[in-house]
Each structure stands twice: as C-alpha cells, then as structure tokens.
Amino acid sequence: MANYDFSKYHALRRKGLTPAEVYHQAVADGVDEISCIRLLREVFNLTLVDAKRVIVGASDRAESLEDHQENLFPSLKRALQDLDDKN
C-alpha cells in the first residue's frame, strides 16, 4: 500500500469539491482504491462504510453499497466452495 500526501485533496475539499469529485481526481492521479478509502476518511472525516458508499456511487458499480456487496456474494460463494473442494 502506497503512502500518499493527501494535502492536495484537503485543498480540493476546502475549495468545495464533494467526496465523489475528490475521489475522481484521486483516481485520475493514480491513487489505488485502498488509499482512496483512506483519503476519503481522512479528508472528509468519513466512516469506512461512508467512504465505500462514495466510491461505489462515484464509480457506478452498483446503485448502492448494499447492492454492490450483494453482487459480490456469488463470487465469494464460488471461491469458498473451491477452497472446500480442495480440502
């Protein structure tokens, strides 16, 4: 996990950009997703869940964080079954 200086994003927040707008800028700057979560939590004082909601909404992955997590379930179930089959 890279260590990023978030001062640029603090400045963007002070200019009035929303969490989603700051997230898009961070992605354009090459910030990895885990660091984007850290960035949103630090810059906007968001909870982990709220930061994830911003990312899911801003990236159009799903209508909501809950929908996104529900969409992950089939893949997780298959992965767990594969592990079980190997043992």
C-alpha positions in Angstrom: 0.0 0.0 0.0 1.4 3.3 -1.0 1.7 6.3 1.3 0.2 9.4 -0.3 0.3 13.0 0.7 -3.3 14.0 0.9 -2.7 17.8 1.2 -3.8 18.3 -2.4 -7.2 16.7 -1.6 -7.6 18.7 1.6 -7.2 21.8 -0.6 -9.8 20.5 -3.0 -12.3 19.9 -0.1 -11.7 23.5 1.1 -12.5 24.7 -2.5 -15.9 23.0 -2.1 -15.4 19.7 -4.1 -17.6 16.8 -3.0 -16.2 13.5 -1.8 -17.1 12.0 -5.2 -15.3 14.7 -7.1 -12.2 14.3 -4.9 -12.4 10.6 -5.4 -12.5 11.0 -9.2 -9.4 13.3 -9.0 -7.6 10.8 -6.8 -8.3 8.0 -9.3 -7.1 10.3 -12.2 -3.9 10.9 -10.1 -3.3 7.1 -9.9 -4.3 6.7 -6.3 -5.1 3.0 -5.6 -8.5 2.1 -4.2 -7.4 1.3 -0.6 -5.6 4.6 -0.5 -8.8 6.3 -1.8 -10.7 4.9 1.1 -8.0 6.3 3.5 -8.1 9.6 1.6 -11.9 10.0 1.9 -11.9 9.0 5.5 -9.1 11.5 6.4 -10.1 14.4 4.2 -13.9 14.3 4.8 -13.9 12.5 8.2 -16.0 9.7 6.8 -16.5 6.3 8.3 -15.3 3.3 6.4 -18.8 2.4 5.3 -19.5 6.0 4.1 -16.2 6.1 2.2 -17.1 2.8 0.5 -20.5 4.3 -0.4 -18.9 7.3 -2.0 -16.6 5.0 -4.1 -19.4 2.6 -5.2 -21.6 5.5 -6.1 -18.9 7.5 -7.9 -17.7 4.5 -9.8 -21.2 3.4 -10.9 -20.5 -0.2 -9.7 -24.0 -0.5 -8.3 -27.0 1.5 -7.1 -25.8 1.3 -3.5 -23.1 -0.2 -1.3 -25.6 -2.9 -0.3 -26.3 -3.8 -3.9 -22.5 -3.9 -4.6 -21.9 -6.2 -1.7 -24.8 -8.4 -2.7 -23.3 -8.7 -6.2 -20.1 -10.0 -4.6 -21.8 -12.9 -2.9 -21.9 -15.4 -5.8 -18.2 -14.9 -6.4 -17.4 -15.3 -2.7 -19.6 -18.4 -2.5 -17.8 -20.0 -5.5 -14.4 -19.2 -4.0 -15.3 -20.7 -0.7 -16.7 -23.8 -2.5 -13.4 -24.1 -4.5 -11.5 -24.0 -1.2 -13.7 -26.6 0.3 -13.4 -28.8 -2.7 -9.6 -28.6 -2.5 -9.6 -29.8 1.1 
